Amino acid sequence: MKMEYQVGFLLSRATWAMNNAVNRMMRENGHNDISVAYFAVLQALWESYGLSITDLG
């Protein structure tokens, strides 16, 4: 089976494309200092007051 038809490869490419699209939209809207990865951490902190560093990791 060709690599481009394997599920893991397709999921990896979809994740890459989504991250790039969101990062681009953030930059276009003046949020140059935040990325998808940072946003996930900030959201976890927002939703879980008192979350320990270990739990956050």
Secondary structure, 3 states (H helix, E strand, C coil): CCHHHCHHHHHHHHHHHHHHHHHHHHHHCCCCCCCHHHHHHHHHHHHCCCCCHHHHC
